[in-house]
Amino acid sequence: MADIDCPPPRMSVMLSMPDRPRAERADAARNRRLLLESAASILRDEGIAGLSMEAVATAAGVGIGTVYRRFGDLSGLAYALLDEREQQFQSEFMFGPPPLGPGAPASARLRAYLCRCVDRLTEQAEILAKAETGSQRYRTGAYRVQRHHLMMLLQEIDPELDAAYLAEALIAVLSGRLHLHQVADEGMAPERIKTGLDQLLRGILRSSAPADEGALP
């Protein structure tokens, strides 16, 4: 398998904006927690429609400039709200039990990854869609980790595959905005979406080593 620039073992990369400092002063950390707690409270009480920079500032009792300086825009705020769940997801596919985690054939891990993404979208599509509206999506640590993970699996399946292109193509069909459209406008159930992803994966595997095709039902 060709070498790629994968994250070091047991490193978790959060969803937040790429220029976020790694270490924060105690007062800055407190302010961040206050803003995120206020945003989470709005989500619980009003849903995604109630989430705005103005609403968070009011709930936290701070000026709106403070919210913008901390998160940049509403997309950055949404990414920050997803940090903890993103780290948990990373832990599952990097270190968890097979088939999602190490120990299963690459094709089985890839299928488990795609299915797990659909489960996440079923639970989190609205806030993921909100996060995707910003310009920083492709620069976030989470996007890079997911892209590298998919590239690793694809190259293990077949080094001749265009792993970089296919990884980004798969991520594109797992977006929150597309999922909301599929469910709300097209009436697609999660199992139908998973079946469609299986069909995409079969197409990839047919062009690779025959031994890998046996991982799909």
Secondary structure, DSSP 4 states (H G I P E B T S, - for coil): -----PPPTT----SS-TT--SS--HHHHHHHHHHHHHHHHHHHHH-GGG--HHHHHHHHTS-HHHHHHHHSSHHHHHHHHTHHHHHHHHHHHHHSSTTTSTTS-HHHHHHHHHHHHHHHHHHHHHHHHHHHTSTTGGGSHHHHHHHHHHHHHHHHH-TTS-HHHHHHHHHHTT-HHHHHHHHHTT---HHHHHHHHHHHHHHHHHTS-GGGGGG--
